[in-house]
Amino acid sequence: MLVILAAIRLLVLPTDGPDPAASGKLIAALEQVMTDTLFPERLVGRIEVRLSPPGADVYLDDKLEIEDAPAVVSLENIHAGRHTLRITKPGHKDFIAIVHVPFKGASVLDAKLRPEK
């Protein structure tokens, strides 16, 4: 990757005198694109859930993430993209949502569990 970045720097710098500000911004943008492409595991965000009532189990993509969750839950370092969130608590109907996790951002949900009849 360093060799590629060095080559980009040579190609980006104009021959009639560099504009350091413009060249620096372009190089930073190219480095970010290359990092995102070569290291997709770094493309993460988070999910924040306000849970009512607390004490439920929180699953993300069918994997138990939090048992007996408090009223506010934050799932960190979640790969950006679509995920299935399921929240279960005995005596209540399951809460299920398809959540889009934005890169470097957060999806915020209010999960109100309804009692079973």
N, CA, C and O atoms as CSV, one atom per row, in Angstrom:
chain,resi,resn,atom,element,x,y,z
A,1,MET,N,N,0.814,-1.184,0.000
A,1,MET,CA,C,0.000,0.000,0.000
A,1,MET,C,C,0.865,1.258,0.000
A,1,MET,O,O,0.521,2.235,-0.666
A,2,LEU,N,N,1.955,1.255,0.717
A,2,LEU,CA,C,2.819,2.433,0.758
A,2,LEU,C,C,3.398,2.747,-0.607
A,2,LEU,O,O,3.547,3.916,-0.962
A,3,VAL,N,N,3.726,1.720,-1.377
A,3,VAL,CA,C,4.263,1.933,-2.715
A,3,VAL,C,C,3.209,2.596,-3.592
A,3,VAL,O,O,3.513,3.501,-4.369
A,4,ILE,N,N,1.970,2.140,-3.460
A,4,ILE,CA,C,0.882,2.717,-4.249
A,4,ILE,C,C,0.677,4.177,-3.864
A,4,ILE,O,O,0.503,5.025,-4.738
A,5,LEU,N,N,0.695,4.482,-2.572
A,5,LEU,CA,C,0.522,5.865,-2.124
A,5,LEU,C,C,1.653,6.754,-2.616
A,5,LEU,O,O,1.416,7.898,-3.004
A,6,ALA,N,N,2.868,6.250,-2.605
A,6,ALA,CA,C,4.003,7.030,-3.114
A,6,ALA,C,C,3.818,7.320,-4.596
A,6,ALA,O,O,4.102,8.430,-5.047
A,7,ALA,N,N,3.345,6.339,-5.361
A,7,ALA,CA,C,3.105,6.545,-6.789
A,7,ALA,C,C,1.994,7.568,-7.004
A,7,ALA,O,O,2.088,8.401,-7.906
A,8,ILE,N,N,0.953,7.515,-6.192
A,8,ILE,CA,C,-0.140,8.479,-6.311
A,8,ILE,C,C,0.365,9.881,-6.020
A,8,ILE,O,O,0.003,10.832,-6.713
A,9,ARG,N,N,1.189,10.010,-5.011
A,9,ARG,CA,C,1.730,11.335,-4.673
A,9,ARG,C,C,2.522,11.902,-5.841
A,9,ARG,O,O,2.433,13.097,-6.123
A,10,LEU,N,N,3.295,11.066,-6.524
A,10,LEU,CA,C,4.055,11.535,-7.686
A,10,LEU,C,C,3.126,11.949,-8.821
A,10,LEU,O,O,3.389,12.929,-9.518
A,11,LEU,N,N,2.046,11.207,-9.005
A,11,LEU,CA,C,1.109,11.516,-10.081
A,11,LEU,C,C,0.254,12.746,-9.773
A,11,LEU,O,O,-0.131,13.477,-10.685
A,12,VAL,N,N,-0.038,12.973,-8.515
A,12,VAL,CA,C,-0.925,14.065,-8.119
A,12,VAL,C,C,-0.231,15.415,-8.152
A,12,VAL,O,O,-0.846,16.421,-8.505
A,13,LEU,N,N,1.024,15.447,-7.793
A,13,LEU,CA,C,1.721,16.725,-7.716
A,13,LEU,C,C,1.945,17.292,-9.117
A,13,LEU,O,O,2.576,16.635,-9.945
A,14,PRO,N,N,1.442,18.497,-9.403
A,14,PRO,CA,C,1.608,19.084,-10.732
A,14,PRO,C,C,3.063,19.458,-10.999
A,14,PRO,O,O,3.819,19.758,-10.075
A,15,THR,N,N,3.441,19.436,-12.275
A,15,THR,CA,C,4.832,19.722,-12.641
A,15,THR,C,C,5.135,21.211,-12.656
A,15,THR,O,O,6.302,21.597,-12.577
A,16,ASP,N,N,4.119,22.054,-12.755
A,16,ASP,CA,C,4.354,23.502,-12.802
A,16,ASP,C,C,4.339,24.134,-11.419
A,16,ASP,O,O,4.139,25.342,-11.296
A,17,GLY,N,N,4.543,23.358,-10.402
A,17,GLY,CA,C,4.570,23.865,-9.031
A,17,GLY,C,C,3.376,23.347,-8.259
A,17,GLY,O,O,2.231,23.559,-8.659
A,18,PRO,N,N,3.633,22.679,-7.170
A,18,PRO,CA,C,2.544,22.057,-6.419
A,18,PRO,C,C,1.700,23.075,-5.663
A,18,PRO,O,O,2.203,24.086,-5.173
A,19,ASP,N,N,0.416,22.784,-5.583
A,19,ASP,CA,C,-0.495,23.507,-4.704
A,19,ASP,C,C,-0.643,22.619,-3.474
A,19,ASP,O,O,-1.452,21.691,-3.474
A,20,PRO,N,N,0.134,22.894,-2.423
A,20,PRO,CA,C,0.168,21.983,-1.269
A,20,PRO,C,C,-1.199,21.699,-0.660
A,20,PRO,O,O,-1.470,20.568,-0.256
A,21,ALA,N,N,-2.055,22.698,-0.590
A,21,ALA,CA,C,-3.365,22.479,0.036
A,21,ALA,C,C,-4.211,21.509,-0.791
A,21,ALA,O,O,-4.787,20.567,-0.247
A,22,ALA,N,N,-4.282,21.738,-2.089
A,22,ALA,CA,C,-5.093,20.878,-2.955
A,22,ALA,C,C,-4.503,19.475,-3.029
A,22,ALA,O,O,-5.231,18.485,-2.959
A,23,SER,N,N,-3.185,19.394,-3.168
A,23,SER,CA,C,-2.534,18.083,-3.247
A,23,SER,C,C,-2.727,17.307,-1.953
A,23,SER,O,O,-2.984,16.103,-1.983
A,24,GLY,N,N,-2.605,17.984,-0.823
A,24,GLY,CA,C,-2.764,17.325,0.472
A,24,GLY,C,C,-4.167,16.771,0.655
A,24,GLY,O,O,-4.336,15.660,1.157
A,25,LYS,N,N,-5.181,17.540,0.250
A,25,LYS,CA,C,-6.566,17.078,0.373
A,25,LYS,C,C,-6.824,15.875,-0.524
A,25,LYS,O,O,-7.481,14.916,-0.117
A,26,LEU,N,N,-6.305,15.930,-1.743
A,26,LEU,CA,C,-6.509,14.826,-2.670
A,26,LEU,C,C,-5.811,13.563,-2.174
A,26,LEU,O,O,-6.380,12.473,-2.230
A,27,ILE,N,N,-4.593,13.707,-1.695
A,27,ILE,CA,C,-3.852,12.558,-1.176
A,27,ILE,C,C,-4.570,11.966,0.029
A,27,ILE,O,O,-4.669,10.744,0.145
A,28,ALA,N,N,-5.074,12.808,0.929
A,28,ALA,CA,C,-5.801,12.306,2.104
A,28,ALA,C,C,-7.057,11.545,1.677
A,28,ALA,O,O,-7.373,10.497,2.238
A,29,ALA,N,N,-7.771,12.076,0.681
A,29,ALA,CA,C,-8.983,11.399,0.200
A,29,ALA,C,C,-8.633,10.060,-0.441
A,29,ALA,O,O,-9.325,9.068,-0.210
A,30,LEU,N,N,-7.581,10.019,-1.233
A,30,LEU,CA,C,-7.163,8.761,-1.859
A,30,LEU,C,C,-6.712,7.746,-0.813
A,30,LEU,O,O,-7.023,6.560,-0.928
A,31,GLU,N,N,-5.989,8.196,0.196
A,31,GLU,CA,C,-5.561,7.295,1.268
A,31,GLU,C,C,-6.768,6.708,1.986
A,31,GLU,O,O,-6.765,5.527,2.336
A,32,GLN,N,N,-7.816,7.529,2.213
A,32,GLN,CA,C,-9.015,7.039,2.887
A,32,GLN,C,C,-9.727,6.001,2.039
A,32,GLN,O,O,-10.158,4.969,2.553
A,33,VAL,N,N,-9.857,6.263,0.743
A,33,VAL,CA,C,-10.515,5.309,-0.150
A,33,VAL,C,C,-9.742,3.996,-0.181
A,33,VAL,O,O,-10.342,2.922,-0.134
A,34,MET,N,N,-8.428,4.073,-0.259
A,34,MET,CA,C,-7.620,2.856,-0.305
A,34,MET,C,C,-7.704,2.087,1.006
A,34,MET,O,O,-7.784,0.859,0.998
A,35,THR,N,N,-7.686,2.793,2.126
A,35,THR,CA,C,-7.801,2.128,3.424
A,35,THR,C,C,-9.148,1.426,3.538
A,35,THR,O,O,-9.219,0.281,3.986
A,36,ASP,N,N,-10.226,2.117,3.128
A,36,ASP,CA,C,-11.563,1.524,3.190
A,36,ASP,C,C,-11.660,0.297,2.301
A,36,ASP,O,O,-12.335,-0.670,2.653
A,37,THR,N,N,-10.992,0.324,1.151
A,37,THR,CA,C,-11.041,-0.790,0.210
A,37,THR,C,C,-10.200,-1.964,0.688
A,37,THR,O,O,-10.632,-3.114,0.608
A,38,LEU,N,N,-9.001,-1.680,1.184
A,38,LEU,CA,C,-8.079,-2.742,1.580
A,38,LEU,C,C,-8.357,-3.304,2.972
A,38,LEU,O,O,-7.974,-4.434,3.273
A,39,PHE,N,N,-9.015,-2.527,3.814
A,39,PHE,CA,C,-9.272,-2.958,5.189
A,39,PHE,C,C,-10.741,-2.757,5.535
A,39,PHE,O,O,-11.068,-1.909,6.365
A,40,PRO,N,N,-11.655,-3.544,4.894
A,40,PRO,CA,C,-13.089,-3.336,5.139
A,40,PRO,C,C,-13.515,-3.575,6.579
A,40,PRO,O,O,-14.576,-3.101,6.986
A,41,GLU,N,N,-12.717,-4.297,7.364
A,41,GLU,CA,C,-13.070,-4.528,8.766
A,41,GLU,C,C,-13.081,-3.225,9.563
A,41,GLU,O,O,-13.625,-3.175,10.666
A,42,ARG,N,N,-12.487,-2.183,9.012
A,42,ARG,CA,C,-12.498,-0.882,9.685
A,42,ARG,C,C,-13.763,-0.089,9.386
A,42,ARG,O,O,-13.979,0.973,9.970
A,43,LEU,N,N,-14.598,-0.592,8.486
A,43,LEU,CA,C,-15.842,0.096,8.118
A,43,LEU,C,C,-16.927,-0.268,9.124
A,43,LEU,O,O,-17.731,-1.169,8.886
A,44,VAL,N,N,-16.941,0.432,10.233
A,44,VAL,CA,C,-17.857,0.093,11.317
A,44,VAL,C,C,-18.660,1.307,11.766
A,44,VAL,O,O,-18.311,2.456,11.493
A,45,GLY,N,N,-19.737,1.007,12.457
A,45,GLY,CA,C,-20.582,2.007,13.087
A,45,GLY,C,C,-21.111,1.411,14.376
A,45,GLY,O,O,-20.514,0.492,14.937
A,46,ARG,N,N,-22.240,1.939,14.846
A,46,ARG,CA,C,-22.799,1.406,16.092
A,46,ARG,C,C,-24.321,1.448,16.044
A,46,ARG,O,O,-24.925,2.136,15.221
A,47,ILE,N,N,-24.911,0.693,16.949
A,47,ILE,CA,C,-26.363,0.669,17.118
A,47,ILE,C,C,-26.663,1.057,18.559
A,47,ILE,O,O,-26.108,0.483,19.496
A,48,GLU,N,N,-27.539,2.027,18.722
A,48,GLU,CA,C,-27.969,2.436,20.055
A,48,GLU,C,C,-29.451,2.111,20.189
A,48,GLU,O,O,-30.257,2.453,19.324
A,49,VAL,N,N,-29.796,1.446,21.286
A,49,VAL,CA,C,-31.178,1.028,21.510
A,49,VAL,C,C,-31.642,1.525,22.870
A,49,VAL,O,O,-30.979,1.317,23.886
A,50,ARG,N,N,-32.795,2.187,22.868
A,50,ARG,CA,C,-33.471,2.542,24.116
A,50,ARG,C,C,-34.543,1.485,24.315
A,50,ARG,O,O,-35.467,1.354,23.512
A,51,LEU,N,N,-34.405,0.748,25.384
A,51,LEU,CA,C,-35.186,-0.465,25.605
A,51,LEU,C,C,-36.217,-0.267,26.710
A,51,LEU,O,O,-35.896,0.214,27.797
A,52,SER,N,N,-37.461,-0.644,26.417
A,52,SER,CA,C,-38.517,-0.553,27.414
A,52,SER,C,C,-39.393,-1.802,27.299
A,52,SER,O,O,-39.972,-2.045,26.240
A,53,PRO,N,N,-39.499,-2.589,28.354
A,53,PRO,CA,C,-38.789,-2.505,29.632
A,53,PRO,C,C,-37.374,-3.089,29.513
A,53,PRO,O,O,-37.098,-3.872,28.604
A,54,PRO,N,N,-36.489,-2.709,30.427
A,54,PRO,CA,C,-35.139,-3.290,30.419
A,54,PRO,C,C,-35.182,-4.754,30.853
A,54,PRO,O,O,-36.217,-5.255,31.292
A,55,GLY,N,N,-34.048,-5.425,30.723
A,55,GLY,CA,C,-33.941,-6.813,31.163
A,55,GLY,C,C,-34.108,-7.827,30.052
A,55,GLY,O,O,-34.218,-9.024,30.317
A,56,ALA,N,N,-34.128,-7.367,28.815
A,56,ALA,CA,C,-34.307,-8.276,27.683
A,56,ALA,C,C,-32.954,-8.744,27.158
A,56,ALA,O,O,-31.909,-8.207,27.525
A,57,ASP,N,N,-32.996,-9.757,26.289
A,57,ASP,CA,C,-31.790,-10.242,25.608
A,57,ASP,C,C,-31.742,-9.624,24.217
A,57,ASP,O,O,-32.753,-9.565,23.519
A,58,VAL,N,N,-30.559,-9.165,23.822
A,58,VAL,CA,C,-30.383,-8.480,22.538
A,58,VAL,C,C,-29.539,-9.352,21.621
A,58,VAL,O,O,-28.422,-9.742,21.961
A,59,TYR,N,N,-30.100,-9.652,20.444
A,59,TYR,CA,C,-29.417,-10.462,19.429
A,59,TYR,C,C,-29.146,-9.594,18.204
A,59,TYR,O,O,-29.983,-8.786,17.801
A,60,LEU,N,N,-27.982,-9.771,17.629
A,60,LEU,CA,C,-27.655,-9.123,16.365
A,60,LEU,C,C,-27.271,-10.214,15.381
A,60,LEU,O,O,-26.326,-10.968,15.615
A,61,ASP,N,N,-28.005,-10.294,14.281
A,61,ASP,CA,C,-27.785,-11.334,13.276
A,61,ASP,C,C,-27.776,-12.726,13.914
A,61,ASP,O,O,-26.916,-13.556,13.618
A,62,ASP,N,N,-28.745,-12.961,14.791
A,62,ASP,CA,C,-28.957,-14.238,15.493
A,62,ASP,C,C,-27.848,-14.623,16.467
A,62,ASP,O,O,-27.750,-15.783,16.866
A,63,LYS,N,N,-27.018,-13.664,16.850
A,63,LYS,CA,C,-25.974,-13.915,17.848
A,63,LYS,C,C,-26.301,-13.095,19.100
A,63,LYS,O,O,-26.507,-11.884,19.028
A,64,LEU,N,N,-26.345,-13.780,20.248
A,64,LEU,CA,C,-26.627,-13.087,21.502
A,64,LEU,C,C,-25.502,-12.097,21.798
A,64,LEU,O,O,-24.339,-12.482,21.923
A,65,GLU,N,N,-25.861,-10.826,21.906
A,65,GLU,CA,C,-24.883,-9.776,22.194
A,65,GLU,C,C,-24.933,-9.337,23.656
A,65,GLU,O,O,-23.894,-9.140,24.286
A,66,ILE,N,N,-26.144,-9.184,24.190
A,66,ILE,CA,C,-26.291,-8.707,25.567
A,66,ILE,C,C,-27.427,-9.463,26.240
A,66,ILE,O,O,-28.539,-9.536,25.717
A,67,GLU,N,N,-27.131,-10.021,27.402
A,67,GLU,CA,C,-28.143,-10.681,28.224
A,67,GLU,C,C,-28.604,-9.713,29.296
A,67,GLU,O,O,-27.800,-8.963,29.849
A,68,ASP,N,N,-29.907,-9.727,29.592
A,68,ASP,CA,C,-30.470,-8.883,30.650
A,68,ASP,C,C,-30.031,-7.427,30.470
A,68,ASP,O,O,-29.431,-6.826,31.361
A,69,ALA,N,N,-30.342,-6.886,29.310
A,69,ALA,CA,C,-29.861,-5.555,28.907
A,69,ALA,C,C,-30.467,-4.437,29.755
A,69,ALA,O,O,-31.618,-4.522,30.184
A,70,PRO,N,N,-29.674,-3.387,29.988
A,70,PRO,CA,C,-30.203,-2.212,30.688
A,70,PRO,C,C,-31.130,-1.411,29.755
A,70,PRO,O,O,-31.369,-1.822,28.620
A,71,ALA,N,N,-31.642,-0.285,30.229
A,71,ALA,CA,C,-32.590,0.527,29.463
A,71,ALA,C,C,-31.960,1.158,28.217
A,71,ALA,O,O,-32.662,1.424,27.242
A,72,VAL,N,N,-30.652,1.398,28.240
A,72,VAL,CA,C,-29.956,1.955,27.075
A,72,VAL,C,C,-28.797,1.032,26.731
A,72,VAL,O,O,-27.965,0.706,27.578
A,73,VAL,N,N,-28.763,0.619,25.467
A,73,VAL,CA,C,-27.755,-0.329,24.992
A,73,VAL,C,C,-27.004,0.297,23.819
A,73,VAL,O,O,-27.610,0.937,22.959
A,74,SER,N,N,-25.697,0.113,23.788
A,74,SER,CA,C,-24.895,0.554,22.656
A,74,SER,C,C,-24.057,-0.620,22.165
A,74,SER,O,O,-23.225,-1.153,22.899
A,75,LEU,N,N,-24.284,-1.014,20.918
A,75,LEU,CA,C,-23.480,-2.064,20.279
A,75,LEU,C,C,-22.436,-1.365,19.422
A,75,LEU,O,O,-22.777,-0.669,18.466
A,76,GLU,N,N,-21.184,-1.544,19.759
A,76,GLU,CA,C,-20.083,-0.827,19.115
A,76,GLU,C,C,-19.381,-1.689,18.070
A,76,GLU,O,O,-19.479,-2.916,18.092
A,77,ASN,N,N,-18.673,-1.030,17.155
A,77,ASN,CA,C,-17.846,-1.691,16.136
A,77,ASN,C,C,-18.623,-2.730,15.333
A,77,ASN,O,O,-18.158,-3.850,15.122
A,78,ILE,N,N,-19.815,-2.335,14.890
A,78,ILE,CA,C,-20.655,-3.190,14.063
A,78,ILE,C,C,-20.342,-2.874,12.600
A,78,ILE,O,O,-20.307,-1.707,12.210
A,79,HIS,N,N,-20.117,-3.902,11.798
A,79,HIS,CA,C,-19.821,-3.684,10.383
A,79,HIS,C,C,-20.935,-2.865,9.740
A,79,HIS,O,O,-22.117,-3.141,9.946
A,80,ALA,N,N,-20.553,-1.867,8.966
A,80,ALA,CA,C,-21.528,-1.035,8.271
A,80,ALA,C,C,-22.358,-1.901,7.330
A,80,ALA,O,O,-21.850,-2.839,6.717
A,81,GLY,N,N,-23.639,-1.571,7.227
A,81,GLY,CA,C,-24.538,-2.314,6.352
A,81,GLY,C,C,-25.794,-2.756,7.082
A,81,GLY,O,O,-26.122,-2.239,8.149
A,82,ARG,N,N,-26.493,-3.722,6.491
A,82,ARG,CA,C,-27.768,-4.217,7.026
A,82,ARG,C,C,-27.568,-5.326,8.044
A,82,ARG,O,O,-26.754,-6.230,7.857
A,83,HIS,N,N,-28.330,-5.233,9.120
A,83,HIS,CA,C,-28.289,-6.247,10.176
A,83,HIS,C,C,-29.696,-6.480,10.703
A,83,HIS,O,O,-30.573,-5.625,10.582
A,84,THR,N,N,-29.893,-7.655,11.291
A,84,THR,CA,C,-31.174,-7.968,11.933
A,84,THR,C,C,-30.989,-7.885,13.442
A,84,THR,O,O,-30.135,-8.561,14.015
A,85,LEU,N,N,-31.793,-7.056,14.066
A,85,LEU,CA,C,-31.763,-6.885,15.517
A,85,LEU,C,C,-33.015,-7.553,16.077
A,85,LEU,O,O,-34.127,-7.293,15.620
A,86,ARG,N,N,-32.820,-8.411,17.065
A,86,ARG,CA,C,-33.949,-9.093,17.723
A,86,ARG,C,C,-33.784,-8.931,19.222
A,86,ARG,O,O,-32.707,-9.164,19.770
A,87,ILE,N,N,-34.857,-8.530,19.878
A,87,ILE,CA,C,-34.842,-8.336,21.325
A,87,ILE,C,C,-35.951,-9.195,21.915
A,87,ILE,O,O,-37.111,-9.103,21.514
A,88,THR,N,N,-35.570,-10.035,22.878
A,88,THR,CA,C,-36.544,-10.964,23.468
A,88,THR,C,C,-36.577,-10.819,24.987
A,88,THR,O,O,-35.571,-10.530,25.635
A,89,LYS,N,N,-37.774,-11.031,25.524
A,89,LYS,CA,C,-37.939,-11.045,26.985
A,89,LYS,C,C,-39.150,-11.925,27.287
A,89,LYS,O,O,-40.209,-11.756,26.683
A,90,PRO,N,N,-38.996,-12.868,28.225
A,90,PRO,CA,C,-40.128,-13.726,28.561
A,90,PRO,C,C,-41.363,-12.894,28.926
A,90,PRO,O,O,-41.275,-11.898,29.644
A,91,GLY,N,N,-42.532,-13.343,28.401
A,91,GLY,CA,C,-43.778,-12.644,28.669
A,91,GLY,C,C,-44.047,-11.479,27.731
A,91,GLY,O,O,-45.063,-10.796,27.864
A,92,HIS,N,N,-43.133,-11.246,26.773
A,92,HIS,CA,C,-43.280,-10.140,25.824
A,92,HIS,C,C,-43.095,-10.651,24.399
A,92,HIS,O,O,-42.415,-11.650,24.168
A,93,LYS,N,N,-43.709,-9.954,23.452
A,93,LYS,CA,C,-43.493,-10.276,22.047
A,93,LYS,C,C,-42.094,-9.824,21.650
A,93,LYS,O,O,-41.601,-8.804,22.131
A,94,ASP,N,N,-41.457,-10.596,20.764
A,94,ASP,CA,C,-40.124,-10.224,20.290
A,94,ASP,C,C,-40.192,-8.917,19.494
A,94,ASP,O,O,-41.159,-8.653,18.779
A,95,PHE,N,N,-39.155,-8.123,19.639
A,95,PHE,CA,C,-38.972,-6.919,18.824
A,95,PHE,C,C,-37.945,-7.282,17.760
A,95,PHE,O,O,-36.832,-7.699,18.079
A,96,ILE,N,N,-38.322,-7.121,16.491
A,96,ILE,CA,C,-37.408,-7.450,15.395
A,96,ILE,C,C,-37.339,-6.257,14.457
A,96,ILE,O,O,-38.366,-5.689,14.084
A,97,ALA,N,N,-36.125,-5.882,14.079
A,97,ALA,CA,C,-35.942,-4.765,13.158
A,97,ALA,C,C,-34.751,-5.025,12.244
A,97,ALA,O,O,-33.743,-5.600,12.655
A,98,ILE,N,N,-34.891,-4.590,11.002
A,98,ILE,CA,C,-33.761,-4.566,10.077
A,98,ILE,C,C,-33.116,-3.198,10.268
A,98,ILE,O,O,-33.775,-2.169,10.119
A,99,VAL,N,N,-31.840,-3.190,10.595
A,99,VAL,CA,C,-31.139,-1.956,10.935
A,99,VAL,C,C,-30.025,-1.709,9.928
A,99,VAL,O,O,-29.245,-2.607,9.614
A,100,HIS,N,N,-29.962,-0.482,9.429
A,100,HIS,CA,C,-28.840,-0.095,8.578
A,100,HIS,C,C,-27.826,0.640,9.453
A,100,HIS,O,O,-28.138,1.675,10.042
A,101,VAL,N,N,-26.618,0.100,9.533
A,101,VAL,CA,C,-25.557,0.716,10.330
A,101,VAL,C,C,-24.698,1.560,9.392
A,101,VAL,O,O,-24.071,1.025,8.477
A,102,PRO,N,N,-24.665,2.868,9.610
A,102,PRO,CA,C,-23.853,3.719,8.745
A,102,PRO,C,C,-22.380,3.692,9.151
A,102,PRO,O,O,-22.055,3.540,10.328
A,103,PHE,N,N,-21.502,3.840,8.174
A,103,PHE,CA,C,-20.063,3.899,8.430
A,103,PHE,C,C,-19.765,5.116,9.292
A,103,PHE,O,O,-20.150,6.234,8.950
A,104,LYS,N,N,-19.088,4.901,10.396
A,104,LYS,CA,C,-18.698,5.943,11.360
A,104,LYS,C,C,-19.897,6.665,11.971
A,104,LYS,O,O,-19.757,7.776,12.481
A,105,GLY,N,N,-21.078,6.038,11.922
A,105,GLY,CA,C,-22.278,6.661,12.469
A,105,GLY,C,C,-23.016,5.709,13.372
A,105,GLY,O,O,-22.505,4.654,13.746
A,106,ALA,N,N,-24.240,6.100,13.721
A,106,ALA,CA,C,-25.049,5.282,14.618
A,106,ALA,C,C,-26.486,5.202,14.117
A,106,ALA,O,O,-27.037,6.169,13.592
A,107,SER,N,N,-27.071,4.034,14.291
A,107,SER,CA,C,-28.512,3.854,14.117
A,107,SER,C,C,-29.108,3.850,15.517
A,107,SER,O,O,-28.631,3.136,16.398
A,108,VAL,N,N,-30.136,4.635,15.718
A,108,VAL,CA,C,-30.763,4.757,17.036
A,108,VAL,C,C,-32.193,4.229,16.941
A,108,VAL,O,O,-32.962,4.624,16.065
A,109,LEU,N,N,-32.526,3.335,17.857
A,109,LEU,CA,C,-33.860,2.738,17.857
A,109,LEU,C,C,-34.490,2.827,19.236
A,109,LEU,O,O,-33.801,2.783,20.255
A,110,ASP,N,N,-35.812,2.954,19.250
A,110,ASP,CA,C,-36.609,2.806,20.471
A,110,ASP,C,C,-37.289,1.458,20.364
A,110,ASP,O,O,-38.098,1.246,19.461
A,111,ALA,N,N,-36.979,0.549,21.263
A,111,ALA,CA,C,-37.573,-0.787,21.256
A,111,ALA,C,C,-38.520,-0.908,22.448
A,111,ALA,O,O,-38.093,-1.026,23.596
A,112,LYS,N,N,-39.812,-0.874,22.143
A,112,LYS,CA,C,-40.826,-1.001,23.193
A,112,LYS,C,C,-41.456,-2.386,23.060
A,112,LYS,O,O,-42.206,-2.664,22.124
A,113,LEU,N,N,-41.132,-3.236,24.017
A,113,LEU,CA,C,-41.651,-4.592,24.003
A,113,LEU,C,C,-43.077,-4.610,24.525
A,113,LEU,O,O,-43.382,-4.037,25.571
A,114,ARG,N,N,-43.946,-5.281,23.773
A,114,ARG,CA,C,-45.352,-5.383,24.174
A,114,ARG,C,C,-45.586,-6.698,24.908
A,114,ARG,O,O,-45.060,-7.738,24.512
A,115,PRO,N,N,-46.372,-6.648,25.970
A,115,PRO,CA,C,-46.682,-7.896,26.687
A,115,PRO,C,C,-47.454,-8.857,25.793
A,115,PRO,O,O,-48.256,-8.439,24.958
A,116,GLU,N,N,-47.201,-10.154,25.979
A,116,GLU,CA,C,-47.988,-11.158,25.267
A,116,GLU,C,C,-49.356,-11.229,25.891
A,116,GLU,O,O,-49.524,-10.951,27.078
A,117,LYS,N,N,-50.334,-11.602,25.091
A,117,LYS,CA,C,-51.701,-11.694,25.637
A,117,LYS,C,C,-52.044,-13.100,25.981
A,117,LYS,O,O,-53.150,-13.368,26.451
